Each structure stands twice: as C-alpha cells, then as structure tokens.
Amino acid sequence: MTPGGERVYFTDRGIEELESRRGEEEVSLGWVADQLRTFVDLNPDFEVPVERLATWLARLDDEDEDE
C-alpha cells in the first residue's frame, strides 16, 4: 500500500516508472503504436494484452458517444 492507503498493484510499478521518467514528454499516438508493435515483436507472448490495450485506447471516445 502507498502512504495514502491506496493499493499498488504489481503492474502499477511500471506505470509509475513511466510517469516519473517520461511523464513530461509529449508523443504522438502513432509513436506509441510503433513502440507497441516493437514490444510485441520482441515479446510475442504479450500480443493479446497489447492488442486489448490498443483497442481500449482506440475506442475511449466511443464510451462518451454512448452517453
């Protein structure tokens, strides 16, 4: 748990590192897509979760249209 009492899941560590190391940078979603492709090429076992993340990110605005 964090000092504030929130649970920190194992996956949060990587997210927190990304935010602390590169949180001030601005990148395009095209750049993110390229990085995800490279990651999957190097780590094919993660293809399904990366595809799910990419699809979720691509469809974020769809949730707003349903309201």
CHARMM internal coordinates of N, CA and C (Angstrom, degrees):
IC EDIT
DIST 1 N 1 CA 1.4533
DIST 1 CA 1 C 1.5252
ANGL 1 N 1 CA 1 C 109.86
DIST 1 C 2 N 1.3136
ANGL 1 CA 1 C 2 N 114.58
DIHE 1 N 1 CA 1 C 2 N 152.77
DIST 2 N 2 CA 1.4568
ANGL 1 C 2 N 2 CA 119.80
DIHE 1 CA 1 C 2 N 2 CA 177.61
DIST 2 CA 2 C 1.5191
ANGL 2 N 2 CA 2 C 109.22
DIHE 1 C 2 N 2 CA 2 C -83.98
DIST 2 C 3 N 1.3464
ANGL 2 CA 2 C 3 N 117.76
DIHE 2 N 2 CA 2 C 3 N 167.77
DIST 3 N 3 CA 1.4625
ANGL 2 C 3 N 3 CA 119.69
DIHE 2 CA 2 C 3 N 3 CA 177.96
DIST 3 CA 3 C 1.5308
ANGL 3 N 3 CA 3 C 112.89
DIHE 2 C 3 N 3 CA 3 C -55.81
DIST 3 C 4 N 1.3239
ANGL 3 CA 3 C 4 N 117.75
DIHE 3 N 3 CA 3 C 4 N -28.98
DIST 4 N 4 CA 1.4618
ANGL 3 C 4 N 4 CA 121.40
DIHE 3 CA 3 C 4 N 4 CA 178.95
DIST 4 CA 4 C 1.5134
ANGL 4 N 4 CA 4 C 113.27
DIHE 3 C 4 N 4 CA 4 C -80.97
DIST 4 C 5 N 1.3398
ANGL 4 CA 4 C 5 N 117.11
DIHE 4 N 4 CA 4 C 5 N -3.75
DIST 5 N 5 CA 1.4486
ANGL 4 C 5 N 5 CA 121.25
DIHE 4 CA 4 C 5 N 5 CA 177.61
DIST 5 CA 5 C 1.5228
ANGL 5 N 5 CA 5 C 114.35
DIHE 4 C 5 N 5 CA 5 C 93.46
DIST 5 C 6 N 1.3458
ANGL 5 CA 5 C 6 N 118.19
DIHE 5 N 5 CA 5 C 6 N -0.13
DIST 6 N 6 CA 1.4513
ANGL 5 C 6 N 6 CA 120.08
DIHE 5 CA 5 C 6 N 6 CA 179.19
DIST 6 CA 6 C 1.5235
ANGL 6 N 6 CA 6 C 109.35
DIHE 5 C 6 N 6 CA 6 C -76.61
DIST 6 C 7 N 1.3062
ANGL 6 CA 6 C 7 N 115.49
DIHE 6 N 6 CA 6 C 7 N 148.88
DIST 7 N 7 CA 1.4604
ANGL 6 C 7 N 7 CA 119.51
DIHE 6 CA 6 C 7 N 7 CA 175.45
DIST 7 CA 7 C 1.5178
ANGL 7 N 7 CA 7 C 109.01
DIHE 6 C 7 N 7 CA 7 C -77.14
DIST 7 C 8 N 1.3194
ANGL 7 CA 7 C 8 N 115.91
DIHE 7 N 7 CA 7 C 8 N 139.24
DIST 8 N 8 CA 1.4560
ANGL 7 C 8 N 8 CA 121.08
DIHE 7 CA 7 C 8 N 8 CA 174.37
DIST 8 CA 8 C 1.5199
ANGL 8 N 8 CA 8 C 106.48
DIHE 7 C 8 N 8 CA 8 C -114.18
DIST 8 C 9 N 1.2991
ANGL 8 CA 8 C 9 N 115.84
DIHE 8 N 8 CA 8 C 9 N 114.89
DIST 9 N 9 CA 1.4489
ANGL 8 C 9 N 9 CA 120.46
DIHE 8 CA 8 C 9 N 9 CA 178.45
DIST 9 CA 9 C 1.5190
ANGL 9 N 9 CA 9 C 108.80
DIHE 8 C 9 N 9 CA 9 C -81.32
DIST 9 C 10 N 1.3156
ANGL 9 CA 9 C 10 N 116.28
DIHE 9 N 9 CA 9 C 10 N 157.67
DIST 10 N 10 CA 1.4577
ANGL 9 C 10 N 10 CA 121.28
DIHE 9 CA 9 C 10 N 10 CA -179.36
DIST 10 CA 10 C 1.5237
ANGL 10 N 10 CA 10 C 110.83
DIHE 9 C 10 N 10 CA 10 C -52.38
DIST 10 C 11 N 1.3399
ANGL 10 CA 10 C 11 N 116.55
DIHE 10 N 10 CA 10 C 11 N -40.56
DIST 11 N 11 CA 1.4657
ANGL 10 C 11 N 11 CA 119.80
DIHE 10 CA 10 C 11 N 11 CA -177.90
DIST 11 CA 11 C 1.5177
ANGL 11 N 11 CA 11 C 112.02
DIHE 10 C 11 N 11 CA 11 C -68.44
DIST 11 C 12 N 1.3156
ANGL 11 CA 11 C 12 N 118.40
DIHE 11 N 11 CA 11 C 12 N -21.62
DIST 12 N 12 CA 1.4611
ANGL 11 C 12 N 12 CA 120.97
DIHE 11 CA 11 C 12 N 12 CA 179.23
DIST 12 CA 12 C 1.5232
ANGL 12 N 12 CA 12 C 111.80
DIHE 11 C 12 N 12 CA 12 C -65.78
DIST 12 C 13 N 1.3136
ANGL 12 CA 12 C 13 N 117.75
DIHE 12 N 12 CA 12 C 13 N -25.99
DIST 13 N 13 CA 1.4669
ANGL 12 C 13 N 13 CA 120.25
DIHE 12 CA 12 C 13 N 13 CA -178.43
DIST 13 CA 13 C 1.5237
ANGL 13 N 13 CA 13 C 110.92
DIHE 12 C 13 N 13 CA 13 C -59.49
DIST 13 C 14 N 1.3126
ANGL 13 CA 13 C 14 N 116.50
DIHE 13 N 13 CA 13 C 14 N -46.24
DIST 14 N 14 CA 1.4603
ANGL 13 C 14 N 14 CA 120.20
DIHE 13 CA 13 C 14 N 14 CA 179.22
DIST 14 CA 14 C 1.5135
ANGL 14 N 14 CA 14 C 111.84
DIHE 13 C 14 N 14 CA 14 C -66.15
DIST 14 C 15 N 1.3251
ANGL 14 CA 14 C 15 N 116.53
DIHE 14 N 14 CA 14 C 15 N -38.98
DIST 15 N 15 CA 1.4645
ANGL 14 C 15 N 15 CA 120.78
DIHE 14 CA 14 C 15 N 15 CA 178.18
DIST 15 CA 15 C 1.5175
ANGL 15 N 15 CA 15 C 109.61
DIHE 14 C 15 N 15 CA 15 C -64.75
DIST 15 C 16 N 1.3193
ANGL 15 CA 15 C 16 N 116.79
DIHE 15 N 15 CA 15 C 16 N -43.03
DIST 16 N 16 CA 1.4671
ANGL 15 C 16 N 16 CA 120.55
DIHE 15 CA 15 C 16 N 16 CA 178.89
DIST 16 CA 16 C 1.5283
ANGL 16 N 16 CA 16 C 111.06
DIHE 15 C 16 N 16 CA 16 C -64.36
DIST 16 C 17 N 1.3336
ANGL 16 CA 16 C 17 N 117.39
DIHE 16 N 16 CA 16 C 17 N -39.54
DIST 17 N 17 CA 1.4637
ANGL 16 C 17 N 17 CA 119.89
DIHE 16 CA 16 C 17 N 17 CA 177.61
DIST 17 CA 17 C 1.5260
ANGL 17 N 17 CA 17 C 110.49
DIHE 16 C 17 N 17 CA 17 C -64.58
DIST 17 C 18 N 1.3156
ANGL 17 CA 17 C 18 N 116.88
DIHE 17 N 17 CA 17 C 18 N -43.44
DIST 18 N 18 CA 1.4618
ANGL 17 C 18 N 18 CA 120.72
DIHE 17 CA 17 C 18 N 18 CA 177.61
DIST 18 CA 18 C 1.5189
ANGL 18 N 18 CA 18 C 110.79
DIHE 17 C 18 N 18 CA 18 C -58.55
DIST 18 C 19 N 1.3109
ANGL 18 CA 18 C 19 N 116.22
DIHE 18 N 18 CA 18 C 19 N -45.83
DIST 19 N 19 CA 1.4611
ANGL 18 C 19 N 19 CA 120.52
DIHE 18 CA 18 C 19 N 19 CA -179.39
DIST 19 CA 19 C 1.5247
ANGL 19 N 19 CA 19 C 111.48
DIHE 18 C 19 N 19 CA 19 C -64.69
DIST 19 C 20 N 1.3260
ANGL 19 CA 19 C 20 N 117.55
DIHE 19 N 19 CA 19 C 20 N -42.67
DIST 20 N 20 CA 1.4646
ANGL 19 C 20 N 20 CA 119.56
DIHE 19 CA 19 C 20 N 20 CA -177.28
DIST 20 CA 20 C 1.5295
ANGL 20 N 20 CA 20 C 112.24
DIHE 19 C 20 N 20 CA 20 C -72.59
DIST 20 C 21 N 1.3343
ANGL 20 CA 20 C 21 N 117.73
DIHE 20 N 20 CA 20 C 21 N -35.08
DIST 21 N 21 CA 1.4646
ANGL 20 C 21 N 21 CA 120.37
DIHE 20 CA 20 C 21 N 21 CA -176.87
DIST 21 CA 21 C 1.5229
ANGL 21 N 21 CA 21 C 113.05
DIHE 20 C 21 N 21 CA 21 C -86.15
DIST 21 C 22 N 1.3350
ANGL 21 CA 21 C 22 N 117.18
DIHE 21 N 21 CA 21 C 22 N -33.72
DIST 22 N 22 CA 1.4615
ANGL 21 C 22 N 22 CA 119.42
DIHE 21 CA 21 C 22 N 22 CA -171.24
DIST 22 CA 22 C 1.5125
ANGL 22 N 22 CA 22 C 113.03
DIHE 21 C 22 N 22 CA 22 C -132.43
DIST 22 C 23 N 1.3254
ANGL 22 CA 22 C 23 N 117.14
DIHE 22 N 22 CA 22 C 23 N 12.04
DIST 23 N 23 CA 1.4551
ANGL 22 C 23 N 23 CA 121.69
DIHE 22 CA 22 C 23 N 23 CA -174.87
DIST 23 CA 23 C 1.5148
ANGL 23 N 23 CA 23 C 115.48
DIHE 22 C 23 N 23 CA 23 C -62.94
DIST 23 C 24 N 1.3113
ANGL 23 CA 23 C 24 N 117.54
DIHE 23 N 23 CA 23 C 24 N -22.94
DIST 24 N 24 CA 1.4653
ANGL 23 C 24 N 24 CA 120.83
DIHE 23 CA 23 C 24 N 24 CA -179.42
DIST 24 CA 24 C 1.5287
ANGL 24 N 24 CA 24 C 112.53
DIHE 23 C 24 N 24 CA 24 C -87.34
DIST 24 C 25 N 1.3352
ANGL 24 CA 24 C 25 N 117.13
DIHE 24 N 24 CA 24 C 25 N -10.48
DIST 25 N 25 CA 1.4641
ANGL 24 C 25 N 25 CA 120.76
DIHE 24 CA 24 C 25 N 25 CA -177.48
DIST 25 CA 25 C 1.5255
ANGL 25 N 25 CA 25 C 111.01
DIHE 24 C 25 N 25 CA 25 C -78.65
DIST 25 C 26 N 1.3248
ANGL 25 CA 25 C 26 N 115.49
DIHE 25 N 25 CA 25 C 26 N 150.35
DIST 26 N 26 CA 1.4579
ANGL 25 C 26 N 26 CA 121.27
DIHE 25 CA 25 C 26 N 26 CA 172.64
DIST 26 CA 26 C 1.5166
ANGL 26 N 26 CA 26 C 107.60
DIHE 25 C 26 N 26 CA 26 C -114.35
DIST 26 C 27 N 1.3277
ANGL 26 CA 26 C 27 N 116.11
DIHE 26 N 26 CA 26 C 27 N 129.20
DIST 27 N 27 CA 1.4610
ANGL 26 C 27 N 27 CA 121.62
DIHE 26 CA 26 C 27 N 27 CA 179.11
DIST 27 CA 27 C 1.5238
ANGL 27 N 27 CA 27 C 108.60
DIHE 26 C 27 N 27 CA 27 C -133.95
DIST 27 C 28 N 1.3156
ANGL 27 CA 27 C 28 N 115.76
DIHE 27 N 27 CA 27 C 28 N 160.60
DIST 28 N 28 CA 1.4633
ANGL 27 C 28 N 28 CA 119.75
DIHE 27 CA 27 C 28 N 28 CA 177.40
DIST 28 CA 28 C 1.5265
ANGL 28 N 28 CA 28 C 109.55
DIHE 27 C 28 N 28 CA 28 C -84.97
DIST 28 C 29 N 1.3127
ANGL 28 CA 28 C 29 N 115.69
DIHE 28 N 28 CA 28 C 29 N 159.22
DIST 29 N 29 CA 1.4627
ANGL 28 C 29 N 29 CA 118.92
DIHE 28 CA 28 C 29 N 29 CA 175.69
DIST 29 CA 29 C 1.5248
ANGL 29 N 29 CA 29 C 110.70
DIHE 28 C 29 N 29 CA 29 C -68.61
DIST 29 C 30 N 1.3286
ANGL 29 CA 29 C 30 N 116.76
DIHE 29 N 29 CA 29 C 30 N -25.17
DIST 30 N 30 CA 1.4606
ANGL 29 C 30 N 30 CA 120.07
DIHE 29 CA 29 C 30 N 30 CA 173.52
DIST 30 CA 30 C 1.5164
ANGL 30 N 30 CA 30 C 111.32
DIHE 29 C 30 N 30 CA 30 C -62.58
DIST 30 C 31 N 1.3366
ANGL 30 CA 30 C 31 N 116.44
DIHE 30 N 30 CA 30 C 31 N -40.28
DIST 31 N 31 CA 1.4626
ANGL 30 C 31 N 31 CA 121.19
DIHE 30 CA 30 C 31 N 31 CA 176.95
DIST 31 CA 31 C 1.5281
ANGL 31 N 31 CA 31 C 109.90
DIHE 30 C 31 N 31 CA 31 C -64.05
DIST 31 C 32 N 1.3276
ANGL 31 CA 31 C 32 N 116.49
DIHE 31 N 31 CA 31 C 32 N -43.58
DIST 32 N 32 CA 1.4704
ANGL 31 C 32 N 32 CA 120.40
DIHE 31 CA 31 C 32 N 32 CA 178.84
DIST 32 CA 32 C 1.5264
ANGL 32 N 32 CA 32 C 109.60
DIHE 31 C 32 N 32 CA 32 C -61.03
DIST 32 C 33 N 1.3252
ANGL 32 CA 32 C 33 N 117.37
DIHE 32 N 32 CA 32 C 33 N -43.85
DIST 33 N 33 CA 1.4660
ANGL 32 C 33 N 33 CA 120.96
DIHE 32 CA 32 C 33 N 33 CA 179.06
DIST 33 CA 33 C 1.5282
ANGL 33 N 33 CA 33 C 110.72
DIHE 32 C 33 N 33 CA 33 C -59.82
DIST 33 C 34 N 1.3269
ANGL 33 CA 33 C 34 N 117.09
DIHE 33 N 33 CA 33 C 34 N -42.92
DIST 34 N 34 CA 1.4694
ANGL 33 C 34 N 34 CA 120.33
DIHE 33 CA 33 C 34 N 34 CA 177.71
DIST 34 CA 34 C 1.5226
ANGL 34 N 34 CA 34 C 111.45
DIHE 33 C 34 N 34 CA 34 C -61.54
DIST 34 C 35 N 1.3277
ANGL 34 CA 34 C 35 N 116.98
DIHE 34 N 34 CA 34 C 35 N -41.47
DIST 35 N 35 CA 1.4646
ANGL 34 C 35 N 35 CA 120.71
DIHE 34 CA 34 C 35 N 35 CA 179.45
DIST 35 CA 35 C 1.5239
ANGL 35 N 35 CA 35 C 110.83
DIHE 34 C 35 N 35 CA 35 C -66.32
DIST 35 C 36 N 1.3304
ANGL 35 CA 35 C 36 N 117.16
DIHE 35 N 35 CA 35 C 36 N -38.57
DIST 36 N 36 CA 1.4670
ANGL 35 C 36 N 36 CA 120.42
DIHE 35 CA 35 C 36 N 36 CA 177.58
DIST 36 CA 36 C 1.5281
ANGL 36 N 36 CA 36 C 110.59
DIHE 35 C 36 N 36 CA 36 C -64.71
DIST 36 C 37 N 1.3329
ANGL 36 CA 36 C 37 N 117.57
DIHE 36 N 36 CA 36 C 37 N -41.35
DIST 37 N 37 CA 1.4690
ANGL 36 C 37 N 37 CA 120.67
DIHE 36 CA 36 C 37 N 37 CA 177.50
DIST 37 CA 37 C 1.5287
ANGL 37 N 37 CA 37 C 110.68
DIHE 36 C 37 N 37 CA 37 C -61.44
DIST 37 C 38 N 1.3166
ANGL 37 CA 37 C 38 N 116.44
DIHE 37 N 37 CA 37 C 38 N -45.15
DIST 38 N 38 CA 1.4646
ANGL 37 C 38 N 38 CA 120.49
DIHE 37 CA 37 C 38 N 38 CA 179.03
DIST 38 CA 38 C 1.5200
ANGL 38 N 38 CA 38 C 110.53
DIHE 37 C 38 N 38 CA 38 C -61.29
DIST 38 C 39 N 1.3333
ANGL 38 CA 38 C 39 N 116.45
DIHE 38 N 38 CA 38 C 39 N -43.94
DIST 39 N 39 CA 1.4606
ANGL 38 C 39 N 39 CA 120.68
DIHE 38 CA 38 C 39 N 39 CA 179.43
DIST 39 CA 39 C 1.5246
ANGL 39 N 39 CA 39 C 110.75
DIHE 38 C 39 N 39 CA 39 C -59.50
DIST 39 C 40 N 1.3352
ANGL 39 CA 39 C 40 N 117.05
DIHE 39 N 39 CA 39 C 40 N -45.03
DIST 40 N 40 CA 1.4654
ANGL 39 C 40 N 40 CA 120.51
DIHE 39 CA 39 C 40 N 40 CA -179.50
DIST 40 CA 40 C 1.5286
ANGL 40 N 40 CA 40 C 110.74
DIHE 39 C 40 N 40 CA 40 C -66.60
DIST 40 C 41 N 1.3348
ANGL 40 CA 40 C 41 N 117.15
DIHE 40 N 40 CA 40 C 41 N -37.45
DIST 41 N 41 CA 1.4682
ANGL 40 C 41 N 41 CA 119.37
DIHE 40 CA 40 C 41 N 41 CA 176.43
DIST 41 CA 41 C 1.5279
ANGL 41 N 41 CA 41 C 110.86
DIHE 40 C 41 N 41 CA 41 C -59.88
DIST 41 C 42 N 1.3292
ANGL 41 CA 41 C 42 N 116.68
DIHE 41 N 41 CA 41 C 42 N -38.99
DIST 42 N 42 CA 1.4629
ANGL 41 C 42 N 42 CA 121.44
DIHE 41 CA 41 C 42 N 42 CA -179.14
DIST 42 CA 42 C 1.5239
ANGL 42 N 42 CA 42 C 113.00
DIHE 41 C 42 N 42 CA 42 C -82.53
DIST 42 C 43 N 1.3346
ANGL 42 CA 42 C 43 N 116.57
DIHE 42 N 42 CA 42 C 43 N -23.11
DIST 43 N 43 CA 1.4673
ANGL 42 C 43 N 43 CA 122.41
DIHE 42 CA 42 C 43 N 43 CA -175.51
DIST 43 CA 43 C 1.5276
ANGL 43 N 43 CA 43 C 109.75
DIHE 42 C 43 N 43 CA 43 C -135.44
DIST 43 C 44 N 1.3278
ANGL 43 CA 43 C 44 N 118.49
DIHE 43 N 43 CA 43 C 44 N 69.82
DIST 44 N 44 CA 1.4642
ANGL 43 C 44 N 44 CA 120.76
DIHE 43 CA 43 C 44 N 44 CA -173.96
DIST 44 CA 44 C 1.5289
ANGL 44 N 44 CA 44 C 114.67
DIHE 43 C 44 N 44 CA 44 C -59.72
DIST 44 C 45 N 1.3171
ANGL 44 CA 44 C 45 N 118.17
DIHE 44 N 44 CA 44 C 45 N -22.30
DIST 45 N 45 CA 1.4655
ANGL 44 C 45 N 45 CA 120.15
DIHE 44 CA 44 C 45 N 45 CA 178.00
DIST 45 CA 45 C 1.5232
ANGL 45 N 45 CA 45 C 112.14
DIHE 44 C 45 N 45 CA 45 C -64.54
DIST 45 C 46 N 1.3210
ANGL 45 CA 45 C 46 N 116.93
DIHE 45 N 45 CA 45 C 46 N -18.63
DIST 46 N 46 CA 1.4602
ANGL 45 C 46 N 46 CA 121.17
DIHE 45 CA 45 C 46 N 46 CA -177.90
DIST 46 CA 46 C 1.5263
ANGL 46 N 46 CA 46 C 112.91
DIHE 45 C 46 N 46 CA 46 C -98.08
DIST 46 C 47 N 1.3318
ANGL 46 CA 46 C 47 N 117.72
DIHE 46 N 46 CA 46 C 47 N 10.89
DIST 47 N 47 CA 1.4625
ANGL 46 C 47 N 47 CA 120.53
DIHE 46 CA 46 C 47 N 47 CA -176.88
DIST 47 CA 47 C 1.5261
ANGL 47 N 47 CA 47 C 112.10
DIHE 46 C 47 N 47 CA 47 C -58.06
DIST 47 C 48 N 1.3200
ANGL 47 CA 47 C 48 N 118.31
DIHE 47 N 47 CA 47 C 48 N -47.24
DIST 48 N 48 CA 1.4657
ANGL 47 C 48 N 48 CA 120.73
DIHE 47 CA 47 C 48 N 48 CA -176.71
DIST 48 CA 48 C 1.5293
ANGL 48 N 48 CA 48 C 111.63
DIHE 47 C 48 N 48 CA 48 C -64.18
DIST 48 C 49 N 1.3392
ANGL 48 CA 48 C 49 N 120.13
DIHE 48 N 48 CA 48 C 49 N -50.20
DIST 49 N 49 CA 1.4663
ANGL 48 C 49 N 49 CA 118.15
DIHE 48 CA 48 C 49 N 49 CA 179.32
DIST 49 CA 49 C 1.5307
ANGL 49 N 49 CA 49 C 113.16
DIHE 48 C 49 N 49 CA 49 C -62.74
DIST 49 C 50 N 1.3346
ANGL 49 CA 49 C 50 N 117.45
DIHE 49 N 49 CA 49 C 50 N -36.34
DIST 50 N 50 CA 1.4666
ANGL 49 C 50 N 50 CA 119.68
DIHE 49 CA 49 C 50 N 50 CA 179.04
DIST 50 CA 50 C 1.5223
ANGL 50 N 50 CA 50 C 109.67
DIHE 49 C 50 N 50 CA 50 C -67.04
DIST 50 C 51 N 1.3259
ANGL 50 CA 50 C 51 N 117.86
DIHE 50 N 50 CA 50 C 51 N -41.05
DIST 51 N 51 CA 1.4640
ANGL 50 C 51 N 51 CA 120.74
DIHE 50 CA 50 C 51 N 51 CA 177.09
DIST 51 CA 51 C 1.5246
ANGL 51 N 51 CA 51 C 110.93
DIHE 50 C 51 N 51 CA 51 C -62.26
DIST 51 C 52 N 1.3277
ANGL 51 CA 51 C 52 N 116.81
DIHE 51 N 51 CA 51 C 52 N -40.22
DIST 52 N 52 CA 1.4746
ANGL 51 C 52 N 52 CA 119.94
DIHE 51 CA 51 C 52 N 52 CA 177.71
DIST 52 CA 52 C 1.5184
ANGL 52 N 52 CA 52 C 111.28
DIHE 51 C 52 N 52 CA 52 C -63.76
DIST 52 C 53 N 1.3293
ANGL 52 CA 52 C 53 N 117.16
DIHE 52 N 52 CA 52 C 53 N -42.76
DIST 53 N 53 CA 1.4602
ANGL 52 C 53 N 53 CA 120.94
DIHE 52 CA 52 C 53 N 53 CA 177.76
DIST 53 CA 53 C 1.5235
ANGL 53 N 53 CA 53 C 110.38
DIHE 52 C 53 N 53 CA 53 C -62.45
DIST 53 C 54 N 1.3344
ANGL 53 CA 53 C 54 N 117.20
DIHE 53 N 53 CA 53 C 54 N -46.69
DIST 54 N 54 CA 1.4642
ANGL 53 C 54 N 54 CA 121.04
DIHE 53 CA 53 C 54 N 54 CA -179.08
DIST 54 CA 54 C 1.5264
ANGL 54 N 54 CA 54 C 110.87
DIHE 53 C 54 N 54 CA 54 C -61.69
DIST 54 C 55 N 1.3193
ANGL 54 CA 54 C 55 N 117.20
DIHE 54 N 54 CA 54 C 55 N -42.44
DIST 55 N 55 CA 1.4645
ANGL 54 C 55 N 55 CA 120.72
DIHE 54 CA 54 C 55 N 55 CA 178.72
DIST 55 CA 55 C 1.5151
ANGL 55 N 55 CA 55 C 110.60
DIHE 54 C 55 N 55 CA 55 C -64.89
DIST 55 C 56 N 1.3215
ANGL 55 CA 55 C 56 N 117.37
DIHE 55 N 55 CA 55 C 56 N -42.32
DIST 56 N 56 CA 1.4666
ANGL 55 C 56 N 56 CA 121.31
DIHE 55 CA 55 C 56 N 56 CA 178.83
DIST 56 CA 56 C 1.5215
ANGL 56 N 56 CA 56 C 110.29
DIHE 55 C 56 N 56 CA 56 C -61.28
DIST 56 C 57 N 1.3365
ANGL 56 CA 56 C 57 N 117.01
DIHE 56 N 56 CA 56 C 57 N -45.69
DIST 57 N 57 CA 1.4637
ANGL 56 C 57 N 57 CA 120.38
DIHE 56 CA 56 C 57 N 57 CA 178.73
DIST 57 CA 57 C 1.5265
ANGL 57 N 57 CA 57 C 111.02
DIHE 56 C 57 N 57 CA 57 C -63.17
DIST 57 C 58 N 1.3266
ANGL 57 CA 57 C 58 N 117.13
DIHE 57 N 57 CA 57 C 58 N -41.50
DIST 58 N 58 CA 1.4619
ANGL 57 C 58 N 58 CA 121.11
DIHE 57 CA 57 C 58 N 58 CA -178.58
DIST 58 CA 58 C 1.5208
ANGL 58 N 58 CA 58 C 111.98
DIHE 57 C 58 N 58 CA 58 C -64.39
DIST 58 C 59 N 1.3292
ANGL 58 CA 58 C 59 N 117.50
DIHE 58 N 58 CA 58 C 59 N -29.36
DIST 59 N 59 CA 1.4677
ANGL 58 C 59 N 59 CA 121.29
DIHE 58 CA 58 C 59 N 59 CA -173.97
DIST 59 CA 59 C 1.5230
ANGL 59 N 59 CA 59 C 114.12
DIHE 58 C 59 N 59 CA 59 C -103.62
DIST 59 C 60 N 1.3190
ANGL 59 CA 59 C 60 N 118.18
DIHE 59 N 59 CA 59 C 60 N 10.43
DIST 60 N 60 CA 1.4666
ANGL 59 C 60 N 60 CA 120.31
DIHE 59 CA 59 C 60 N 60 CA -178.58
DIST 60 CA 60 C 1.5233
ANGL 60 N 60 CA 60 C 112.43
DIHE 59 C 60 N 60 CA 60 C -54.67
DIST 60 C 61 N 1.3174
ANGL 60 CA 60 C 61 N 117.99
DIHE 60 N 60 CA 60 C 61 N -41.69
DIST 61 N 61 CA 1.4588
ANGL 60 C 61 N 61 CA 121.03
DIHE 60 CA 60 C 61 N 61 CA -179.60
DIST 61 CA 61 C 1.5195
ANGL 61 N 61 CA 61 C 112.33
DIHE 60 C 61 N 61 CA 61 C -67.66
DIST 61 C 62 N 1.3272
ANGL 61 CA 61 C 62 N 118.22
DIHE 61 N 61 CA 61 C 62 N -25.62
DIST 62 N 62 CA 1.4597
ANGL 61 C 62 N 62 CA 121.41
DIHE 61 CA 61 C 62 N 62 CA 179.40
DIST 62 CA 62 C 1.5199
ANGL 62 N 62 CA 62 C 111.48
DIHE 61 C 62 N 62 CA 62 C -60.16
DIST 62 C 63 N 1.3376
ANGL 62 CA 62 C 63 N 117.51
DIHE 62 N 62 CA 62 C 63 N -35.03
DIST 63 N 63 CA 1.4613
ANGL 62 C 63 N 63 CA 121.26
DIHE 62 CA 62 C 63 N 63 CA 179.02
DIST 63 CA 63 C 1.5198
ANGL 63 N 63 CA 63 C 110.74
DIHE 62 C 63 N 63 CA 63 C -63.54
DIST 63 C 64 N 1.3383
ANGL 63 CA 63 C 64 N 117.17
DIHE 63 N 63 CA 63 C 64 N -38.06
DIST 64 N 64 CA 1.4606
ANGL 63 C 64 N 64 CA 121.16
DIHE 63 CA 63 C 64 N 64 CA 179.12
DIST 64 CA 64 C 1.5192
ANGL 64 N 64 CA 64 C 111.40
DIHE 63 C 64 N 64 CA 64 C -66.46
DIST 64 C 65 N 1.3351
ANGL 64 CA 64 C 65 N 118.20
DIHE 64 N 64 CA 64 C 65 N -34.65
DIST 65 N 65 CA 1.4532
ANGL 64 C 65 N 65 CA 122.16
DIHE 64 CA 64 C 65 N 65 CA -179.24
DIST 65 CA 65 C 1.5152
ANGL 65 N 65 CA 65 C 111.73
DIHE 64 C 65 N 65 CA 65 C -70.02
DIST 65 C 66 N 1.3397
ANGL 65 CA 65 C 66 N 117.70
DIHE 65 N 65 CA 65 C 66 N -26.66
DIST 66 N 66 CA 1.4609
ANGL 65 C 66 N 66 CA 121.73
DIHE 65 CA 65 C 66 N 66 CA -179.73
DIST 66 CA 66 C 1.5151
ANGL 66 N 66 CA 66 C 112.50
DIHE 65 C 66 N 66 CA 66 C -73.15
DIST 66 C 67 N 1.3155
ANGL 66 CA 66 C 67 N 117.73
DIHE 66 N 66 CA 66 C 67 N -20.00
DIST 67 N 67 CA 1.4652
ANGL 66 C 67 N 67 CA 120.91
DIHE 66 CA 66 C 67 N 67 CA -175.77
DIST 67 CA 67 C 1.5036
ANGL 67 N 67 CA 67 C 111.71
DIHE 66 C 67 N 67 CA 67 C -79.83
END
COOR INIT
IC SEED 1 N 1 CA 1 C
IC BUILD
